Amino acid sequence: MADKELQKRHKPAAPLSEPMRGIPGFFYDLKPAEPQGANSLQVERAKATFDSSKMTRFLFTNYLGGIVNEVQDVLENDETFSKENRYYMGRSERFLDRLKMDSKFAQLARELKWDDARRTMGSLLIDEPGTFSLHTGMFMPCLNSQGTDEQRKYWLGLAHNYRIIGCYAQTELGHGSNVQGLETTATYIPETEQFEIHSPSLTASKWWVGGLGKTATHAIVMARLITKGKDFGPHAFIVPIRSLENHKPFAGIMVGDVGPKMGFNCVDNGFILFNKYRIPRDHMLMRYSKVDKEGNYSAPPVQKISYGTMIFVRAYLVASSALALARGATVAIRYSAIRRQFTDPEASKNDEVFQQYVPQNPKLKCETAVIDYSLQQYRLFPIIAQSYALHFSGFWMLRIYMKMMKNMNDGNMDLLPEVHAASSGLKSLTTTIAAAGIEECRRSCGGHGYSLFSGLPDFLNTFLPLVTLEGDNHLLTQQTSRYLLKQLRKYKQDPSSIPKSDGSTTKYLGAMPTKSWTAAKTEADLQNPLILLEAFAHRSQRLVIELATKMAKGQVWNDSLIEMYAISKAHCQYILLKNFVHAAYHDKRAAANEVAPVLVTLCVLFGLSTMESELSEFVEDGFVSQKQTVWLRAQIKKSLAAVRPNAVALVDSWGIPDYVLNSALGRYDGKVYESMFEMALKEPLNVNARAHGDVVEGYEEFLKPLIQRGLSSDDKAKL
């Protein structure tokens, strides 16, 4: 059971605490058919083999838990941050509502002197990409990583206090992933010590820039640096967009919103065109690359040193994908434990709630909880395991990013290639896993999953852009594969260069290739995550070796792209399992919090289910035998059964508040059906109709003439 600190996060409004206008009195006497959702969840939580509050502390530490409670209390006690009407708003309403939230949030952050951790937590709790998202998510990190000390002191001070509001303008109408193909130019004019920012064509227009459409006052613009007639490729420039006096765009700029989208509709994604627009020389971010007064260019010591911000964003996306998937799983698992369909006594044999009705009292009807059907477990339990796998690799990614930045500041660039490759592949894989998983969670909720009140459709549409932004998920894999091919060549040419540390992500490439999975001697061996990890390493190594062989024989780059995608996925699935194994076996906090056994169970399920989804790549070279594939599927069923008693507790452990879920189906208290009805009654179509005798607006103008056309008084009486 969760402790009091965890329960503080779940403060759902009591359904229909006050009568609504126009609702018949008998409605308030109705309640859902037995058994009640609250009872079902209570029984589920009681059967867990571990303490979910301890798992929460293991995942996030007491420090983060305290911040969640502190910030949530502030937000929930301020009507500005209410989410009650979110699902009923159109785009303009949601944009203005979020703009109001952003403004109040900035005010609160200043007044309460919130640090970066509390500001970040506040954004996570508000849980909607907003007008300031790129300001804190890209603009400020880019200033911090690429600005000189002087630039950081000046610009970050203004940005931190929201004296300026920034965005990051890289993508163009005609170019996205191909950054080197960007058309926007920044030509240095030595006579005035200015850069002239210019859009030479329509496709040079910056596009999709979050916060640019109507909000931002400044943008970091990626433009081709041209000085003394030479093009040095894309560099970053701080470009004022709108007046700080009246917010009007400056002359030489055409800027606006790109229009409605699948999601992100609180964000004013914008376009911008420049017509020979000039900025001072010191507006170029010059921590690494520099242009002096005379126009002489100084290149960075390492060409990819400016990748820091991009790697940070990708690392953050990996961690965010874990929480996004956990959110989907929380809704789907809780609802599956409450929702009951058909009756299968065998499936319900371990359900205490079911046993209260059948067979002790056959007259009382009780259906089987959906969560007890093996197919629902097969759909959802691997998603729980994936969310934990993504979490451990997300935190690992952030740790090695910080280590890399510390090393780079000391002049050591050794970690940059590996971290860049890992961040590229993991961003691709984890956002793909999360997007697919959230959709599967939505579908698993049946018809109610289609309702916005489930909390899943709107959230899914908000998450989907992540598979494209900061690099298309298919194209990114080329960066990972290129690095792996390079490392393979390096290890073959110089075996002494093979990493000796188990912390390396590519050590397996230097191992002696094996032909069969000899470690898996019995079916029970497949419950050992270390044996599963061996299979993942073999598969990835083989795919890299095979592609390297093909390319050495003349296979061209374009003909290798499909294999590169497979290689990147295999390598990153290996990383996910490797980090999961480390968390379950080697993180002392897991043992201290008594959660190691359930983590091992989840780790095994993640490994087995991932193997099954990619089975052809494990068996096509004979490494995994036909007998072992039979074992594999049998052990998946065993792992599903092992996870079953802990399913609700495992999603509870994420500690995601009802304030964030904003879901009728995923409520912590289990009052699913009461909440669905309450939210439906608050639908503006219903509210407006009830104000007019429950007759919809438009009846007199459109329906009445159609229905009553040619009817006599007698006809009307009969009908």
SULJO-V928615 format. One record per residue. N is the residue number from 1. RES is the residue in one letter. OMEGA is omega in degrees with one decimal (NA if undefined). Layout:
N/RES/OMEGA  N/RES/OMEGA
This chain:
1/M/179.0  2/A/179.7  3/D/-174.7  4/K/-179.6  5/E/179.2  6/L/-177.4  7/Q/176.9  8/K/-175.4  9/R/-175.1  10/H/-176.6  11/K/-178.9  12/P/175.6  13/A/177.9  14/A/-176.8  15/P/173.3  16/L/-178.8  17/S/177.9  18/E/179.3  19/P/177.0  20/M/178.9  21/R/174.0  22/G/-179.5  23/I/180.0  24/P/-176.5  25/G/-176.7  26/F/-177.6  27/F/-174.3  28/Y/176.9  29/D/-176.9  30/L/171.8  31/K/-179.4  32/P/174.8  33/A/178.2  34/E/-4.9  35/P/-178.7  36/Q/-178.7  37/G/-179.5  38/A/179.8  39/N/180.0  40/S/-179.4  41/L/178.1  42/Q/178.9  43/V/179.2  44/E/-177.9  45/R/-178.7  46/A/-175.8  47/K/-177.4  48/A/-179.1  49/T/178.9  50/F/-179.7  51/D/-175.9  52/S/178.4  53/S/176.6  54/K/176.3  55/M/177.7  56/T/179.2  57/R/177.6  58/F/-177.4  59/L/-169.5  60/F/-176.2  61/T/178.9  62/N/-177.6  63/Y/-179.1  64/L/178.2  65/G/178.1  66/G/179.2  67/I/178.9  68/V/-177.5  69/N/-178.4  70/E/-176.3  71/V/-179.9  72/Q/178.7  73/D/-179.9  74/V/-175.4  75/L/-176.3  76/E/178.8  77/N/177.9  78/D/-175.7  79/E/179.7  80/T/-173.8  81/F/177.2  82/S/178.0  83/K/-172.0  84/E/-175.0  85/N/-172.6  86/R/-174.4  87/Y/-177.9  88/Y/-173.2  89/M/169.6  90/G/-173.5  91/R/-178.1  92/S/179.1  93/E/-178.5  94/R/179.1  95/F/-178.9  96/L/178.3  97/D/179.9  98/R/176.4  99/L/176.5  100/K/177.7  101/M/-177.7  102/D/-179.6  103/S/180.0  104/K/179.4  105/F/178.3  106/A/178.9  107/Q/179.7  108/L/-178.6  109/A/177.9  110/R/-175.9  111/E/-177.5  112/L/178.3  113/K/179.1  114/W/174.7  115/D/-177.2  116/D/-179.0  117/A/-179.3  118/R/176.1  119/R/178.7  120/T/179.4  121/M/177.8  122/G/178.6  123/S/178.9  124/L/-178.8  125/L/176.0  126/I/166.8  127/D/173.4  128/E/178.1  129/P/-173.9  130/G/-175.4  131/T/-178.2  132/F/-173.5  133/S/179.8  134/L/177.0  135/H/-179.1  136/T/-173.9  137/G/-177.3  138/M/-175.6  139/F/-178.3  140/M/176.2  141/P/179.1  142/C/175.1  143/L/-176.1  144/N/-174.8  145/S/-174.2  146/Q/179.1  147/G/172.7  148/T/178.3  149/D/-180.0  150/E/179.1  151/Q/-179.8  152/R/-179.3  153/K/-176.5  154/Y/-171.3  155/W/-178.8  156/L/176.3  157/G/178.3  158/L/-176.4  159/A/-177.1  160/H/-179.5  161/N/178.3  162/Y/171.9  163/R/169.1  164/I/178.2  165/I/-171.3  166/G/174.5  167/C/-176.7  168/Y/-172.9  169/A/177.7  170/Q/-176.9  171/T/177.4  172/E/179.8  173/L/-176.9  174/G/-178.1  175/H/177.1  176/G/-176.9  177/S/-179.0  178/N/-176.8  179/V/-179.6  180/Q/179.3  181/G/179.7  182/L/-175.2  183/E/-177.8  184/T/-176.7  185/T/173.4  186/A/-174.8  187/T/-177.4  188/Y/178.1  189/I/-174.5  190/P/-177.5  191/E/-178.8  192/T/-176.4  193/E/179.9  194/Q/168.4  195/F/176.3  196/E/-179.9  197/I/-174.0  198/H/174.5  199/S/-174.0  200/P/-178.4  201/S/177.4  202/L/-178.4  203/T/175.7  204/A/179.1  205/S/171.7  206/K/-171.0  207/W/179.6  208/W/-174.0  209/V/-177.8  210/G/178.6  211/G/-175.7  212/L/-170.1  213/G/-175.3  214/K/-169.0  215/T/-168.1  216/A/172.4  217/T/-178.6  218/H/176.3  219/A/164.9  220/I/-174.2  221/V/173.4  222/M/-176.4  223/A/-179.2  224/R/179.8  225/L/177.9  226/I/176.8  227/T/-177.0  228/K/175.6  229/G/-178.0  230/K/-179.6  231/D/-178.5  232/F/176.4  233/G/-174.1  234/P/173.8  235/H/-175.0  236/A/-179.4  237/F/173.9  238/I/-173.7  239/V/173.0  240/P/-175.9  241/I/-175.2  242/R/179.5  243/S/175.5  244/L/178.7  245/E/-175.3  246/N/176.3  247/H/178.5  248/K/177.6  249/P/179.1  250/F/175.8  251/A/-178.1  252/G/-178.7  253/I/170.0  254/M/-172.3  255/V/178.4  256/G/-178.8  257/D/-176.8  258/V/176.4  259/G/-176.0  260/P/-174.8  261/K/176.6  262/M/-179.7  263/G/178.4  264/F/-173.8  265/N/169.3  266/C/-178.8  267/V/178.5  268/D/174.8  269/N/-170.8  270/G/171.9  271/F/175.3  272/I/174.0  273/L/179.3  274/F/176.3  275/N/178.9  276/K/-176.2  277/Y/-172.5  278/R/176.0  279/I/179.4  280/P/-179.6  281/R/-176.5  282/D/174.3  283/H/170.6  284/M/177.7  285/L/-166.7  286/M/177.5  287/R/-177.1  288/Y/176.9  289/S/-176.3  290/K/170.0  291/V/-179.0  292/D/-175.6  293/K/-178.3  294/E/179.0  295/G/177.6  296/N/-175.4  297/Y/174.8  298/S/-177.6  299/A/176.5  300/P/-178.9  301/P/175.9  302/V/-172.1  303/Q/-175.5  304/K/-175.0  305/I/-179.3  306/S/-179.5  307/Y/-173.2  308/G/-178.4  309/T/-179.6  310/M/179.7  311/I/178.4  312/F/-178.7  313/V/179.2  314/R/177.5  315/A/178.4  316/Y/179.3  317/L/176.5  318/V/179.3  319/A/-179.8  320/S/179.9  321/S/178.5  322/A/-178.2  323/L/178.0  324/A/179.3  325/L/177.6  326/A/179.1  327/R/176.9  328/G/-179.5  329/A/-179.9  330/T/179.5  331/V/-174.5  332/A/-178.2  333/I/-179.9  334/R/-179.6  335/Y/178.6  336/S/178.2  337/A/-178.5  338/I/-176.4  339/R/-179.6  340/R/-177.7  341/Q/179.1  342/F/-178.6  343/T/176.8  344/D/-177.2  345/P/179.9  346/E/178.8  347/A/-175.2  348/S/-173.2  349/K/179.6  350/N/-179.3  351/D/-177.9  352/E/-179.8  353/V/179.2  354/F/-176.5  355/Q/175.9  356/Q/-176.1  357/Y/-174.6  358/V/6.5  359/P/-175.5  360/Q/-178.8  361/N/-174.9  362/P/-179.0  363/K/177.9  364/L/-177.8  365/K/174.2  366/C/179.4  367/E/-177.9  368/T/175.7  369/A/-176.4  370/V/-178.3  371/I/-179.2  372/D/174.1  373/Y/-173.5  374/S/-179.2  375/L/176.2  376/Q/176.1  377/Q/-180.0  378/Y/178.8  379/R/-166.4  380/L/-174.8  381/F/175.0  382/P/177.8  383/I/173.1  384/I/-179.4  385/A/178.8  386/Q/-178.5  387/S/177.6  388/Y/178.9  389/A/179.6  390/L/179.8  391/H/-176.8  392/F/177.9  393/S/176.2  394/G/178.6  395/F/175.3  396/W/-179.0  397/M/179.4  398/L/179.2  399/R/-177.4  400/I/173.7  401/Y/-179.2  402/M/177.1  403/K/179.0  404/M/-178.4  405/M/177.3  406/K/179.0  407/N/-179.3  408/M/177.5  409/N/176.9  410/D/178.1  411/G/-179.0  412/N/-176.2  413/M/-171.3  414/D/-175.6  415/L/-172.3  416/L/-177.9  417/P/-178.2  418/E/-179.2  419/V/177.7  420/H/180.0  421/A/-179.6  422/A/-178.5  423/S/179.6  424/S/-178.1  425/G/-178.9  426/L/175.3  427/K/179.6  428/S/-174.3  429/L/-172.5  430/T/177.7  431/T/175.7  432/T/178.0  433/I/-176.5  434/A/-179.8  435/A/179.6  436/A/-178.4  437/G/178.5  438/I/178.2  439/E/177.6  440/E/176.4  441/C/179.0  442/R/-179.4  443/R/-177.2  444/S/179.5  445/C/178.9  446/G/-176.8  447/G/-178.3  448/H/177.0  449/G/178.8  450/Y/179.7  451/S/174.6  452/L/-178.8  453/F/175.9  454/S/-178.3  455/G/-173.3  456/L/-178.0  457/P/-179.7  458/D/179.6  459/F/178.6  460/L/179.9  461/N/176.4  462/T/-178.1  463/F/-171.3  464/L/179.8  465/P/-177.1  466/L/178.5  467/V/-179.4  468/T/-175.9  469/L/-174.3  470/E/175.7  471/G/176.0  472/D/-171.8  473/N/176.9  474/H/-178.7  475/L/-178.1  476/L/-175.4  477/T/177.9  478/Q/-179.9  479/Q/177.6  480/T/-177.3  481/S/178.3  482/R/179.2  483/Y/-179.1  484/L/177.0  485/L/179.1  486/K/179.9  487/Q/178.2  488/L/177.8  489/R/-179.3  490/K/-177.9  491/Y/178.3  492/K/-178.9  493/Q/-177.3  494/D/-178.6  495/P/179.5  496/S/-179.6  497/S/178.8  498/I/-177.3  499/P/177.2  500/K/-178.8  501/S/176.0  502/D/178.1  503/G/179.4  504/S/178.0  505/T/-175.3  506/T/-179.5  507/K/-176.7  508/Y/-179.7  509/L/-178.8  510/G/-179.4  511/A/176.3  512/M/-179.0  513/P/177.5  514/T/-174.3  515/K/-177.9  516/S/-175.8  517/W/-173.7  518/T/-179.5  519/A/-179.8  520/A/-175.5  521/K/-179.7  522/T/179.3  523/E/-179.0  524/A/179.8  525/D/-178.5  526/L/172.8  527/Q/179.0  528/N/-177.6  529/P/-179.6  530/L/177.0  531/I/175.6  532/L/-179.0  533/L/177.5  534/E/179.3  535/A/178.8  536/F/179.9  537/A/179.7  538/H/-178.1  539/R/-178.2  540/S/178.9  541/Q/-178.5  542/R/-178.6  543/L/178.4  544/V/-179.9  545/I/-178.2  546/E/179.1  547/L/178.3  548/A/178.7  549/T/179.1  550/K/-177.7  551/M/177.0  552/A/179.2  553/K/174.2  554/G/178.3  555/Q/-174.1  556/V/-175.3  557/W/-176.6  558/N/178.9  559/D/-177.2  560/S/-171.5  561/L/-179.8  562/I/177.3  563/E/179.7  564/M/177.6  565/Y/179.7  566/A/-179.6  567/I/-179.0  568/S/179.5  569/K/-179.3  570/A/-179.6  571/H/-176.1  572/C/172.3  573/Q/173.7  574/Y/179.2  575/I/179.8  576/L/-179.8  577/L/-179.8  578/K/-179.9  579/N/176.2  580/F/178.2  581/V/-179.8  582/H/-179.0  583/A/-175.8  584/A/-172.5  585/Y/-168.7  586/H/177.3  587/D/-175.6  588/K/-179.6  589/R/178.2  590/A/178.2  591/A/-178.6  592/A/-179.8  593/N/177.0  594/E/179.3  595/V/-177.6  596/A/-178.0  597/P/-179.0  598/V/176.1  599/L/177.2  600/V/178.2  601/T/178.8  602/L/-180.0  603/C/178.3  604/V/179.9  605/L/177.9  606/F/-179.5  607/G/-177.7  608/L/-177.5  609/S/177.0  610/T/176.4  611/M/-178.9  612/E/-178.4  613/S/-179.2  614/E/-166.2  615/L/-177.0  616/S/-178.0  617/E/176.9  618/F/-173.8  619/V/-170.2  620/E/176.8  621/D/178.4  622/G/-178.5  623/F/175.3  624/V/-175.8  625/S/178.0  626/Q/179.0  627/K/-179.0  628/Q/175.6  629/T/175.7  630/V/176.0  631/W/-176.5  632/L/-177.2  633/R/177.5  634/A/-178.9  635/Q/173.7  636/I/178.3  637/K/178.7  638/K/-179.8  639/S/176.8  640/L/179.2  641/A/179.9  642/A/180.0  643/V/-170.7  644/R/-176.9  645/P/-174.4  646/N/-171.4  647/A/-178.5  648/V/179.9  649/A/-179.6  650/L/177.1  651/V/173.5  652/D/-175.2  653/S/177.0  654/W/176.9  655/G/-178.0  656/I/-175.4  657/P/173.5  658/D/178.1  659/Y/178.3  660/V/-178.1  661/L/-178.5  662/N/-170.9  663/S/173.0  664/A/-174.5  665/L/-173.1  666/G/-178.0  667/R/179.3  668/Y/-176.1  669/D/175.3  670/G/-178.5  671/K/-173.2  672/V/-171.0  673/Y/174.2  674/E/-178.0  675/S/178.3  676/M/-178.1  677/F/-179.6  678/E/-178.7  679/M/177.5  680/A/-179.8  681/L/179.5  682/K/175.7  683/E/-177.4  684/P/176.6  685/L/179.9  686/N/-178.8  687/V/-178.7  688/N/179.4  689/A/-178.9  690/R/177.9  691/A/-178.9  692/H/177.5  693/G/-178.2  694/D/176.2  695/V/-173.2  696/V/173.9  697/E/-177.6  698/G/179.7  699/Y/-176.4  700/E/-174.5  701/E/-171.6  702/F/-174.2  703/L/-176.0  704/K/179.4  705/P/-178.6  706/L/-176.0  707/I/-172.8  708/Q/-179.1  709/R/175.0  710/G/-179.5  711/L/174.7  712/S/178.3  713/S/179.1  714/D/178.8  715/D/-179.0  716/K/-179.7  717/A/179.8  718/K/-177.7  719/L/NA
